[in-house]
Amino acid sequence: GTLRLHPGNRQLVEWANRTCTSVEIALCSGRPLPEIRPELVVCLALVDTIPENLLRLTNLRKLTVAFPLASSHKLKTRTLSSCCPPTVESLALVRVPVEIDWLPEGCTSLSMTRCRDVDVGAVLGSHLKFLRLDKCNISDDGLARLLSRCPKLASLQLPNNRALQVPVVLAMMPPLRSLDILCCEDSSAPQDVGAIVAAFPRIEELALHLGGDCSALIRLQKSLRRLCVRLPDELTAAELATRVLPRLLSLQRLDVIVPRQTDVAAAGQRFRCLVPSIAVR
């Protein structure tokens, strides 16, 4: 079976080398990799550290690297190929100054949070099914490139990258089931619901800044199961409640973000009986 290993326990490390088929390891700042057989390590979580010998982990499947805010500004940018074994299938990076120069061929899940100025070029044409880039300065052009050249994407999460706009339907759109392009900055503009529905007619989870005519959402009545919206005004809230939600028969969860804290109670009352599960903030 798989053992979650504490690196400081030498006796446990020796026992794992003799008997285990796989191990999971978590390392904090200042700790080296334990003297474990490299082929045993399948999952590795690193906090405030990147050991130099990661590439020797020949069977690593899941890698998480996170740096606290205080440390991230002091780090030099390094290439992903210098610290990520080619066997990794799921990769999560938080505040890591890294250049995505390459992506493991078998990697299907990539999550990056607060990683500055990410260039999406290296993930184009990849086998990614899940991609999350949170506060990574993604642009409308970056979104268009992802949609046109990541044909296997099922989930695309791009929150807090300003108000991204889905382009006019491209020749080759990925089969997205989940899309998050919500930005909660006060300066962000509402997003084109019609373009999103036209591009992804079978979307199941959607998060966006709603505004103006939101009736296009009705065309998702058979597929949409979860909806998260930022409401800019009373008119949009009224249209959503009276015209749209009653016809979204598959919707199970609604998250509503209102302009002011004083609007929370009224919004909760308005949407309360329209969806099985609702949260307002």
Salt bridges, closest charged atoms under 4 A:
GLU14 OE2 - ARG10 NE 3.63
GLU24 OE1 - ARG4 NE 3.20
GLU35 OE1 - ARG10 NH2 3.94
GLU39 OE2 - ARG37 NE 2.97
GLU89 OE2 - ARG61 NE 3.52
ASP119 OD1 - ARG145 NH1 3.84
ASP134 OD2 - ARG132 NH2 3.36
ASP140 OD2 - ARG162 NH2 3.81
ASP186 OD1 - ARG230 NH2 3.72
GLU204 OE2 - ARG177 NH1 3.90
GLU234 OE2 - ARG270 NH2 2.44
GLU239 OE2 - ARG243 NH1 2.88
ASP255 OD1 - ARG226 NH2 3.42
ASP255 OD2 - ARG253 NH2 2.96
ASP263 OD2 - ARG260 NH2 3.12
